[in-house]
Amino acid sequence: MTVLDLSKLKKGDRVQHPLMVQARDERATKDGKPFVTLALGNRSGSIDVAPTWQEKLDWVEGAMPGKLVQALGTVVSYKEKRQLELSGPLRLLPMGGLALDDFLPSITDDPERLWEWIDKERAALKSKALRSVVDLFFRDDDFRARFERAPGAPRGHHALVGGLLLHVVEVAGIGKSIAKVMRADPELVVAGALLHDIGKVDSYAVEPGGFTVTQAGFLLGHVVLGSLMLERRLPSLPPGTLSESQALELHHFIQSHHGVPEFGAAVPPMTVEAEILHWADEASAKASGMASVIASDEYFVDGQFSLGKPFPVDKRVWRRPHVW
C-alpha cells in the first residue's frame, strides 16, 4: 500500500487516505459546549485535526486511539501550523488486511543492513569476555526480534518502529570513531553502546495507538531494567569468563550513559570510554531530533527558520537555502 507522506503536506492539499488515530482529546468551550481534537498518523508522521465542534461530533464517533479511519479533508493553516479540516465523517476501517507498521512511524533504514553492521562488529571483538557478554543478547533470536521493533523513545528522538536498533548503531559508530581519535578502547565503547539501552526492550511497547511505556518502564526505567537484564544473564557465562570488576564496568556503561543524575544517570561516567559513550548517545539523540524537524514541512511556513521551538529540539532550526 502506498503510504501518504504526512510530513510533506501543504496548505490546500486534499487528504482521502486511511490513517490511524494517535490521540483524542475531548474538551469543552468556556460556555460548556463539547468539542473533540484528534491526531491522525501513519509511518511518515502525524497531523492534528482541526477541532470538531458540537454539531459535528458524530463525525468522530468511535475514533479512539489505535483505530484505523478513512479520513477526508483538506490541509489548512491555523496560527502558522498545519491542520486537517475534515469535510466528512471519519469512517472506521477493519484492521484485517492492513499492516500495522504502515500506520506507525518507522525507520527508513533497512533493518537487515543495520543488523549486518552489528553482527560484523560483534564478530570483530577481540576480547572473548566482551564478545561473550554481547552475544548473550545479540545471538538471542527472541531478543533480536523485540529489539528490532522497539522505539528509541515513546516520543522524541528515534520514536519509531526500529528506532532503538538505528539509535544503537549510530551510538556505536559515533563512539567507535571518537575512541580511535582519543586513543581509548574502541571495542569497549562498541560493547558498551550495544548494551547501554537494552532495557528499552522491556521499558517500551509498540501498540496500535503508538508507543507506550510499560509498567516496568514506569516503575524502574530503562537504565535500571538494563542492568537487571544484564545481571540475570551473566550467570549463564562459563565460569571465569568475566571478573567481578569487568562485570561492574559493563553495568557502569548502562548506569552512567545519561551523564548526570538530573537526566537519569545513576552515577556520572567515571572512565574515558563511559564518557565517550555518553556523548555518542547525546550526539545520536540530538542530531536525530534536528534532522527530523528540518525534514518536516510542518515546522516551516514560507521561511528558512522553524516556527517557534519545535519539540524535541526546543530551539529554532534553520533550513539552509543553498546547496554546497
C-alpha positions as YAML, in Angstrom:
chain: A
units: angstrom
residues:
- id: 1
  name: MET
  ca: [0.00, 0.00, 0.00]
- id: 2
  name: THR
  ca: [1.24, 3.49, -0.88]
- id: 3
  name: VAL
  ca: [1.54, 5.50, 2.33]
- id: 4
  name: LEU
  ca: [0.67, 9.20, 2.31]
- id: 5
  name: ASP
  ca: [3.73, 11.26, 3.33]
- id: 6
  name: LEU
  ca: [2.20, 13.47, 6.01]
- id: 7
  name: SER
  ca: [5.43, 15.41, 6.54]
- id: 8
  name: LYS
  ca: [5.15, 16.89, 3.03]
- id: 9
  name: LEU
  ca: [1.51, 18.02, 3.15]
- id: 10
  name: LYS
  ca: [0.96, 21.70, 2.37]
- id: 11
  name: LYS
  ca: [-1.95, 24.09, 2.78]
- id: 12
  name: GLY
  ca: [-4.69, 23.22, 0.31]
- id: 13
  name: ASP
  ca: [-3.66, 19.57, -0.15]
- id: 14
  name: ARG
  ca: [-6.54, 17.09, -0.21]
- id: 15
  name: VAL
  ca: [-6.43, 14.06, 2.08]
- id: 16
  name: GLN
  ca: [-8.52, 10.94, 1.46]
- id: 17
  name: HIS
  ca: [-6.44, 8.18, 2.96]
- id: 18
  name: PRO
  ca: [-6.56, 5.60, 5.75]
- id: 19
  name: LEU
  ca: [-4.85, 6.89, 8.90]
- id: 20
  name: MET
  ca: [-4.54, 5.77, 12.49]
- id: 21
  name: VAL
  ca: [-5.95, 7.73, 15.41]
- id: 22
  name: GLN
  ca: [-2.92, 8.55, 17.53]
- id: 23
  name: ALA
  ca: [-4.59, 10.79, 20.11]
- id: 24
  name: ARG
  ca: [-8.06, 12.01, 21.06]
- id: 25
  name: ASP
  ca: [-8.87, 14.88, 23.41]
- id: 26
  name: GLU
  ca: [-12.45, 15.60, 24.49]
- id: 27
  name: ARG
  ca: [-12.86, 19.11, 25.84]
- id: 28
  name: ALA
  ca: [-15.41, 21.91, 26.23]
- id: 29
  name: THR
  ca: [-15.54, 25.60, 25.38]
- id: 30
  name: LYS
  ca: [-15.88, 28.27, 28.08]
- id: 31
  name: ASP
  ca: [-19.65, 28.11, 27.69]
- id: 32
  name: GLY
  ca: [-19.69, 24.34, 28.12]
- id: 33
  name: LYS
  ca: [-20.07, 23.21, 24.51]
- id: 34
  name: PRO
  ca: [-18.15, 19.97, 23.87]
- id: 35
  name: PHE
  ca: [-15.60, 19.52, 21.09]
- id: 36
  name: VAL
  ca: [-13.01, 16.93, 20.10]
- id: 37
  name: THR
  ca: [-9.47, 17.23, 18.79]
- id: 38
  name: LEU
  ca: [-7.66, 14.32, 17.15]
- id: 39
  name: ALA
  ca: [-4.19, 13.48, 15.91]
- id: 40
  name: LEU
  ca: [-4.03, 11.13, 12.93]
- id: 41
  name: GLY
  ca: [-0.92, 9.48, 11.57]
- id: 42
  name: ASN
  ca: [0.94, 6.78, 9.70]
- id: 43
  name: ARG
  ca: [4.56, 5.71, 9.47]
- id: 44
  name: SER
  ca: [5.54, 9.07, 7.90]
- id: 45
  name: GLY
  ca: [4.37, 11.14, 10.89]
- id: 46
  name: SER
  ca: [1.19, 12.74, 12.19]
- id: 47
  name: ILE
  ca: [-1.16, 15.68, 11.67]
- id: 48
  name: ASP
  ca: [-3.62, 17.34, 14.03]
- id: 49
  name: VAL
  ca: [-7.27, 17.51, 13.06]
- id: 50
  name: ALA
  ca: [-8.99, 20.87, 13.38]
- id: 51
  name: PRO
  ca: [-11.44, 20.85, 16.32]
- id: 52
  name: THR
  ca: [-14.70, 19.01, 15.65]
- id: 53
  name: TRP
  ca: [-17.45, 21.11, 17.19]
- id: 54
  name: GLN
  ca: [-20.65, 20.03, 18.92]
- id: 55
  name: GLU
  ca: [-22.83, 19.95, 15.80]
- id: 56
  name: LYS
  ca: [-20.45, 17.52, 14.06]
- id: 57
  name: LEU
  ca: [-19.36, 15.26, 16.93]
- id: 58
  name: ASP
  ca: [-20.93, 12.31, 15.15]
- id: 59
  name: TRP
  ca: [-18.18, 12.73, 12.51]
- id: 60
  name: VAL
  ca: [-15.59, 11.45, 15.02]
- id: 61
  name: GLU
  ca: [-17.72, 8.90, 16.86]
- id: 62
  name: GLY
  ca: [-15.68, 5.78, 17.65]
- id: 63
  name: ALA
  ca: [-12.42, 7.41, 16.55]
- id: 64
  name: MET
  ca: [-10.36, 6.29, 19.54]
- id: 65
  name: PRO
  ca: [-6.56, 5.90, 19.76]
- id: 66
  name: GLY
  ca: [-5.42, 2.83, 17.88]
- id: 67
  name: LYS
  ca: [-8.40, 2.79, 15.50]
- id: 68
  name: LEU
  ca: [-7.96, 2.98, 11.73]
- id: 69
  name: VAL
  ca: [-10.09, 5.54, 9.94]
- id: 70
  name: GLN
  ca: [-10.70, 6.75, 6.40]
- id: 71
  name: ALA
  ca: [-10.10, 10.50, 6.60]
- id: 72
  name: LEU
  ca: [-11.50, 13.02, 4.13]
- id: 73
  name: GLY
  ca: [-10.41, 16.62, 4.36]
- id: 74
  name: THR
  ca: [-8.18, 19.50, 3.35]
- id: 75
  name: VAL
  ca: [-4.97, 20.78, 4.91]
- id: 76
  name: VAL
  ca: [-5.39, 24.27, 6.39]
- id: 77
  name: SER
  ca: [-3.16, 26.57, 8.41]
- id: 78
  name: TYR
  ca: [-4.04, 27.78, 11.90]
- id: 79
  name: LYS
  ca: [-1.59, 30.01, 13.77]
- id: 80
  name: GLU
  ca: [1.01, 29.03, 11.16]
- id: 81
  name: LYS
  ca: [0.60, 25.31, 11.91]
- id: 82
  name: ARG
  ca: [-0.92, 22.70, 9.63]
- id: 83
  name: GLN
  ca: [-4.23, 21.07, 10.49]
- id: 84
  name: LEU
  ca: [-6.53, 18.68, 8.69]
- id: 85
  name: GLU
  ca: [-10.01, 20.14, 8.33]
- id: 86
  name: LEU
  ca: [-12.49, 17.30, 7.90]
- id: 87
  name: SER
  ca: [-15.00, 17.55, 5.08]
- id: 88
  name: GLY
  ca: [-16.98, 14.50, 6.15]
- id: 89
  name: PRO
  ca: [-17.31, 11.86, 8.87]
- id: 90
  name: LEU
  ca: [-14.40, 9.58, 9.67]
- id: 91
  name: ARG
  ca: [-15.12, 6.02, 8.59]
- id: 92
  name: LEU
  ca: [-13.82, 3.26, 10.86]
- id: 93
  name: LEU
  ca: [-11.78, 0.64, 8.98]
- id: 94
  name: PRO
  ca: [-11.14, -3.01, 9.87]
- id: 95
  name: MET
  ca: [-7.54, -3.82, 10.77]
- id: 96
  name: GLY
  ca: [-7.54, -7.06, 8.80]
- id: 97
  name: GLY
  ca: [-5.53, -6.94, 5.61]
- id: 98
  name: LEU
  ca: [-3.61, -3.81, 6.62]
- id: 99
  name: ALA
  ca: [-0.08, -3.82, 8.02]
- id: 100
  name: LEU
  ca: [0.14, -2.19, 11.45]
- id: 101
  name: ASP
  ca: [3.61, -0.86, 10.71]
- id: 102
  name: ASP
  ca: [2.21, 1.22, 7.82]
- id: 103
  name: PHE
  ca: [0.41, 3.32, 10.42]
- id: 104
  name: LEU
  ca: [3.17, 3.75, 12.97]
- id: 105
  name: PRO
  ca: [6.24, 5.96, 12.39]
- id: 106
  name: SER
  ca: [9.08, 3.68, 11.28]
- id: 107
  name: ILE
  ca: [12.73, 3.97, 10.33]
- id: 108
  name: THR
  ca: [13.51, 4.22, 6.64]
- id: 109
  name: ASP
  ca: [16.77, 2.29, 7.00]
- id: 110
  name: ASP
  ca: [16.82, -1.39, 6.12]
- id: 111
  name: PRO
  ca: [16.91, -3.36, 9.42]
- id: 112
  name: GLU
  ca: [18.90, -6.13, 7.73]
- id: 113
  name: ARG
  ca: [21.65, -3.66, 6.88]
- id: 114
  name: LEU
  ca: [21.71, -2.43, 10.49]
- id: 115
  name: TRP
  ca: [21.92, -6.00, 11.80]
- id: 116
  name: GLU
  ca: [24.75, -6.76, 9.38]
- id: 117
  name: TRP
  ca: [26.70, -3.86, 10.89]
- id: 118
  name: ILE
  ca: [26.06, -5.02, 14.46]
- id: 119
  name: ASP
  ca: [26.95, -8.63, 13.68]
- id: 120
  name: LYS
  ca: [30.14, -7.57, 11.94]
- id: 121
  name: GLU
  ca: [31.15, -5.51, 14.97]
- id: 122
  name: ARG
  ca: [30.32, -8.40, 17.33]
- id: 123
  name: ALA
  ca: [32.42, -10.82, 15.31]
- id: 124
  name: ALA
  ca: [35.33, -8.37, 15.25]
- id: 125
  name: LEU
  ca: [35.55, -8.07, 19.05]
- id: 126
  name: LYS
  ca: [38.95, -9.48, 20.01]
- id: 127
  name: SER
  ca: [38.10, -9.64, 23.70]
- id: 128
  name: LYS
  ca: [36.48, -13.00, 24.36]
- id: 129
  name: ALA
  ca: [34.88, -11.59, 27.53]
- id: 130
  name: LEU
  ca: [33.25, -8.66, 25.70]
- id: 131
  name: ARG
  ca: [32.08, -10.82, 22.82]
- id: 132
  name: SER
  ca: [30.60, -13.39, 25.20]
- id: 133
  name: VAL
  ca: [28.56, -10.78, 27.06]
- id: 134
  name: VAL
  ca: [27.32, -9.02, 23.92]
- id: 135
  name: ASP
  ca: [26.36, -12.39, 22.44]
- id: 136
  name: LEU
  ca: [24.18, -13.14, 25.47]
- id: 137
  name: PHE
  ca: [21.72, -10.69, 23.93]
- id: 138
  name: PHE
  ca: [22.54, -10.28, 20.27]
- id: 139
  name: ARG
  ca: [22.66, -14.00, 19.45]
- id: 140
  name: ASP
  ca: [19.25, -14.47, 21.06]
- id: 141
  name: ASP
  ca: [16.63, -14.55, 18.28]
- id: 142
  name: ASP
  ca: [13.78, -13.56, 20.60]
- id: 143
  name: PHE
  ca: [15.73, -10.58, 21.92]
- id: 144
  name: ARG
  ca: [16.69, -9.54, 18.38]
- id: 145
  name: ALA
  ca: [13.05, -9.61, 17.26]
- id: 146
  name: ARG
  ca: [11.97, -7.41, 20.17]
- id: 147
  name: PHE
  ca: [14.99, -5.12, 19.82]
- id: 148
  name: GLU
  ca: [14.33, -4.61, 16.09]
- id: 149
  name: ARG
  ca: [10.78, -3.31, 16.66]
- id: 150
  name: ALA
  ca: [11.37, -1.25, 19.80]
- id: 151
  name: PRO
  ca: [11.35, 2.55, 19.58]
- id: 152
  name: GLY
  ca: [14.25, 4.59, 20.91]
- id: 153
  name: ALA
  ca: [11.70, 6.52, 22.99]
- id: 154
  name: PRO
  ca: [7.89, 6.75, 23.22]
- id: 155
  name: ARG
  ca: [8.20, 10.32, 21.87]
- id: 156
  name: GLY
  ca: [11.19, 12.45, 20.99]
- id: 157
  name: HIS
  ca: [14.37, 11.04, 19.48]
- id: 158
  name: HIS
  ca: [14.05, 7.82, 17.48]
- id: 159
  name: ALA
  ca: [10.36, 7.41, 18.40]
- id: 160
  name: LEU
  ca: [9.95, 4.99, 15.51]
- id: 161
  name: VAL
  ca: [9.44, 1.29, 14.93]
- id: 162
  name: GLY
  ca: [13.07, 0.19, 14.64]
- id: 163
  name: GLY
  ca: [14.25, 3.40, 16.31]
- id: 164
  name: LEU
  ca: [16.19, 1.59, 19.04]
- id: 165
  name: LEU
  ca: [18.09, -0.51, 16.50]
- id: 166
  name: LEU
  ca: [19.01, 2.58, 14.47]
- id: 167
  name: HIS
  ca: [19.97, 4.58, 17.56]
- id: 168
  name: VAL
  ca: [22.28, 1.88, 18.90]
- id: 169
  name: VAL
  ca: [24.04, 1.52, 15.54]
- id: 170
  name: GLU
  ca: [24.54, 5.31, 15.45]
- id: 171
  name: VAL
  ca: [25.85, 5.42, 19.03]
- id: 172
  name: ALA
  ca: [28.24, 2.53, 18.42]
- id: 173
  name: GLY
  ca: [29.55, 4.08, 15.19]
- id: 174
  name: ILE
  ca: [30.00, 7.53, 16.70]
- id: 175
  name: GLY
  ca: [31.58, 6.15, 19.86]
- id: 176
  name: LYS
  ca: [33.97, 3.92, 17.95]
- id: 177
  name: SER
  ca: [35.22, 6.87, 15.90]
- id: 178
  name: ILE
  ca: [35.70, 9.09, 18.97]
- id: 179
  name: ALA
  ca: [37.52, 6.30, 20.82]
- id: 180
  name: LYS
  ca: [40.00, 5.89, 17.97]
- id: 181
  name: VAL
  ca: [40.70, 9.63, 17.86]
- id: 182
  name: MET
  ca: [41.08, 9.84, 21.65]
- id: 183
  name: ARG
  ca: [43.22, 6.67, 21.86]
- id: 184
  name: ALA
  ca: [40.64, 4.97, 24.08]
- id: 185
  name: ASP
  ca: [39.43, 1.36, 23.69]
- id: 186
  name: PRO
  ca: [37.10, 1.26, 20.64]
- id: 187
  name: GLU
  ca: [35.99, -2.32, 21.34]
- id: 188
  name: LEU
  ca: [34.94, -1.45, 24.87]
- id: 189
  name: VAL
  ca: [32.96, 1.56, 23.64]
- id: 190
  name: VAL
  ca: [31.22, -0.52, 20.95]
- id: 191
  name: ALA
  ca: [30.29, -3.19, 23.50]
- id: 192
  name: GLY
  ca: [29.03, -0.51, 25.89]
- id: 193
  name: ALA
  ca: [26.99, 1.07, 23.09]
- id: 194
  name: LEU
  ca: [25.35, -2.22, 22.17]
- id: 195
  name: LEU
  ca: [24.42, -2.84, 25.80]
- id: 196
  name: HIS
  ca: [23.57, 0.65, 27.05]
- id: 197
  name: ASP
  ca: [19.88, 0.69, 26.01]
- id: 198
  name: ILE
  ca: [18.93, -2.99, 26.23]
- id: 199
  name: GLY
  ca: [16.46, -2.06, 28.98]
- id: 200
  name: LYS
  ca: [14.28, -0.22, 26.46]
- id: 201
  name: VAL
  ca: [13.11, -3.60, 25.15]
- id: 202
  name: ASP
  ca: [11.28, -4.06, 28.46]
- id: 203
  name: SER
  ca: [10.57, -0.37, 29.04]
- id: 204
  name: TYR
  ca: [8.60, 0.47, 25.87]
- id: 205
  name: ALA
  ca: [5.83, -1.28, 23.94]
- id: 206
  name: VAL
  ca: [4.58, -0.95, 20.37]
- id: 207
  name: GLU
  ca: [0.79, -0.87, 20.32]
- id: 208
  name: PRO
  ca: [-1.85, 0.01, 17.69]
- id: 209
  name: GLY
  ca: [-2.17, 3.52, 19.13]
- id: 210
  name: GLY
  ca: [1.58, 4.13, 19.10]
- id: 211
  name: PHE
  ca: [4.40, 3.73, 21.58]
- id: 212
  name: THR
  ca: [3.76, 3.36, 25.29]
- id: 213
  name: VAL
  ca: [5.73, 2.96, 28.49]
- id: 214
  name: THR
  ca: [5.27, -0.43, 30.14]
- id: 215
  name: GLN
  ca: [4.54, -0.99, 33.81]
- id: 216
  name: ALA
  ca: [8.20, -1.93, 34.32]
- id: 217
  name: GLY
  ca: [9.27, 1.13, 32.39]
- id: 218
  name: PHE
  ca: [7.22, 3.45, 34.62]
- id: 219
  name: LEU
  ca: [8.31, 1.81, 37.87]
- id: 220
  name: LEU
  ca: [12.01, 1.28, 37.13]
- id: 221
  name: GLY
  ca: [13.03, 2.97, 33.86]
- id: 222
  name: HIS
  ca: [15.23, 1.59, 31.10]
- id: 223
  name: VAL
  ca: [18.52, 2.22, 32.91]
- id: 224
  name: VAL
  ca: [17.63, 0.02, 35.89]
- id: 225
  name: LEU
  ca: [15.91, -2.53, 33.65]
- id: 226
  name: GLY
  ca: [19.04, -2.78, 31.51]
- id: 227
  name: SER
  ca: [21.23, -3.58, 34.48]
- id: 228
  name: LEU
  ca: [18.71, -6.14, 35.73]
- id: 229
  name: MET
  ca: [18.67, -7.83, 32.31]
- id: 230
  name: LEU
  ca: [22.46, -7.96, 32.27]
- id: 231
  name: GLU
  ca: [22.63, -9.29, 35.83]
- id: 232
  name: ARG
  ca: [20.15, -12.08, 35.02]
- id: 233
  name: ARG
  ca: [22.12, -13.29, 32.00]
- id: 234
  name: LEU
  ca: [25.69, -13.07, 33.28]
- id: 235
  name: PRO
  ca: [25.44, -16.33, 35.33]
- id: 236
  name: SER
  ca: [24.94, -18.26, 32.08]
- id: 237
  name: LEU
  ca: [28.52, -17.47, 31.03]
- id: 238
  name: PRO
  ca: [31.17, -20.15, 31.65]
- id: 239
  name: PRO
  ca: [32.98, -19.65, 34.98]
- id: 240
  name: GLY
  ca: [35.96, -17.34, 34.67]
- id: 241
  name: THR
  ca: [34.70, -15.57, 31.54]
- id: 242
  name: LEU
  ca: [34.29, -12.27, 33.35]
- id: 243
  name: SER
  ca: [35.87, -10.84, 36.50]
- id: 244
  name: GLU
  ca: [33.78, -9.02, 39.08]
- id: 245
  name: SER
  ca: [35.28, -5.66, 38.14]
- id: 246
  name: GLN
  ca: [34.68, -6.32, 34.44]
- id: 247
  name: ALA
  ca: [31.00, -7.03, 35.13]
- id: 248
  name: LEU
  ca: [30.76, -3.83, 37.18]
- id: 249
  name: GLU
  ca: [32.26, -1.81, 34.34]
- id: 250
  name: LEU
  ca: [29.61, -3.09, 31.91]
- id: 251
  name: HIS
  ca: [26.91, -2.15, 34.42]
- id: 252
  name: HIS
  ca: [28.59, 1.26, 34.69]
- id: 253
  name: PHE
  ca: [28.07, 1.88, 30.96]
- id: 254
  name: ILE
  ca: [24.35, 1.29, 31.40]
- id: 255
  name: GLN
  ca: [24.04, 3.24, 34.66]
- id: 256
  name: SER
  ca: [26.06, 6.30, 33.57]
- id: 257
  name: HIS
  ca: [25.21, 6.82, 29.91]
- id: 258
  name: HIS
  ca: [22.77, 9.68, 30.64]
- id: 259
  name: GLY
  ca: [25.66, 11.67, 32.05]
- id: 260
  name: VAL
  ca: [24.20, 13.20, 35.19]
- id: 261
  name: PRO
  ca: [21.56, 12.17, 37.73]
- id: 262
  name: GLU
  ca: [19.24, 15.02, 36.64]
- id: 263
  name: PHE
  ca: [18.86, 13.27, 33.28]
- id: 264
  name: GLY
  ca: [18.50, 9.73, 34.60]
- id: 265
  name: ALA
  ca: [22.06, 8.54, 35.24]
- id: 266
  name: ALA
  ca: [22.66, 6.66, 38.50]
- id: 267
  name: VAL
  ca: [26.25, 7.95, 38.51]
- id: 268
  name: PRO
  ca: [28.31, 10.16, 36.18]
- id: 269
  name: PRO
  ca: [30.70, 8.45, 33.72]
- id: 270
  name: MET
  ca: [33.91, 7.51, 35.52]
- id: 271
  name: THR
  ca: [36.05, 6.15, 32.65]
- id: 272
  name: VAL
  ca: [37.13, 7.62, 29.34]
- id: 273
  name: GLU
  ca: [35.07, 5.01, 27.49]
- id: 274
  name: ALA
  ca: [31.94, 5.70, 29.56]
- id: 275
  name: GLU
  ca: [32.37, 9.43, 28.91]
- id: 276
  name: ILE
  ca: [32.67, 8.76, 25.18]
- id: 277
  name: LEU
  ca: [29.56, 6.56, 25.25]
- id: 278
  name: HIS
  ca: [27.58, 9.32, 26.98]
- id: 279
  name: TRP
  ca: [28.45, 11.92, 24.35]
- id: 280
  name: ALA
  ca: [27.93, 9.48, 21.49]
- id: 281
  name: ASP
  ca: [24.46, 8.81, 22.89]
- id: 282
  name: GLU
  ca: [23.83, 12.57, 23.09]
- id: 283
  name: ALA
  ca: [25.07, 13.12, 19.54]
- id: 284
  name: SER
  ca: [22.74, 10.46, 18.13]
- id: 285
  name: ALA
  ca: [19.72, 11.76, 20.04]
- id: 286
  name: LYS
  ca: [20.28, 15.47, 19.37]
- id: 287
  name: ALA
  ca: [21.23, 15.11, 15.70]
- id: 288
  name: SER
  ca: [18.24, 12.83, 15.10]
- id: 289
  name: GLY
  ca: [15.93, 15.43, 16.63]
- id: 290
  name: MET
  ca: [17.40, 18.21, 14.49]
- id: 291
  name: ALA
  ca: [17.17, 16.13, 11.31]
- id: 292
  name: SER
  ca: [13.54, 15.15, 11.92]
- id: 293
  name: VAL
  ca: [12.50, 18.78, 12.47]
- id: 294
  name: ILE
  ca: [14.37, 20.05, 9.39]
- id: 295
  name: ALA
  ca: [12.88, 17.28, 7.24]
- id: 296
  name: SER
  ca: [9.28, 18.07, 8.20]
- id: 297
  name: ASP
  ca: [7.39, 20.86, 6.43]
- id: 298
  name: GLU
  ca: [5.15, 21.06, 9.50]
- id: 299
  name: TYR
  ca: [7.62, 23.39, 11.21]
- id: 300
  name: PHE
  ca: [8.33, 25.69, 8.26]
- id: 301
  name: VAL
  ca: [5.86, 28.01, 6.55]
- id: 302
  name: ASP
  ca: [7.44, 30.04, 3.72]
- id: 303
  name: GLY
  ca: [10.63, 30.63, 5.64]
- id: 304
  name: GLN
  ca: [14.10, 29.32, 6.40]
- id: 305
  name: PHE
  ca: [13.63, 29.28, 10.18]
- id: 306
  name: SER
  ca: [11.32, 26.98, 12.11]
- id: 307
  name: LEU
  ca: [8.20, 28.28, 13.79]
- id: 308
  name: GLY
  ca: [8.95, 28.70, 17.48]
- id: 309
  name: LYS
  ca: [10.97, 25.98, 19.20]
- id: 310
  name: PRO
  ca: [9.76, 22.60, 17.92]
- id: 311
  name: PHE
  ca: [9.79, 19.50, 20.10]
- id: 312
  name: PRO
  ca: [12.18, 17.72, 20.55]
- id: 313
  name: VAL
  ca: [14.93, 20.29, 19.87]
- id: 314
  name: ASP
  ca: [13.48, 23.16, 21.95]
- id: 315
  name: LYS
  ca: [15.11, 25.82, 19.79]
- id: 316
  name: ARG
  ca: [14.68, 27.43, 16.40]
- id: 317
  name: VAL
  ca: [16.14, 25.49, 13.49]
- id: 318
  name: TRP
  ca: [17.48, 26.78, 10.18]
- id: 319
  name: ARG
  ca: [16.84, 25.20, 6.79]
- id: 320
  name: ARG
  ca: [19.73, 26.39, 4.67]
- id: 321
  name: PRO
  ca: [18.52, 27.76, 1.31]
- id: 322
  name: HIS
  ca: [21.69, 26.81, -0.55]
- id: 323
  name: VAL
  ca: [23.38, 23.62, -1.67]
- id: 324
  name: TRP
  ca: [27.08, 23.04, -1.09]
...
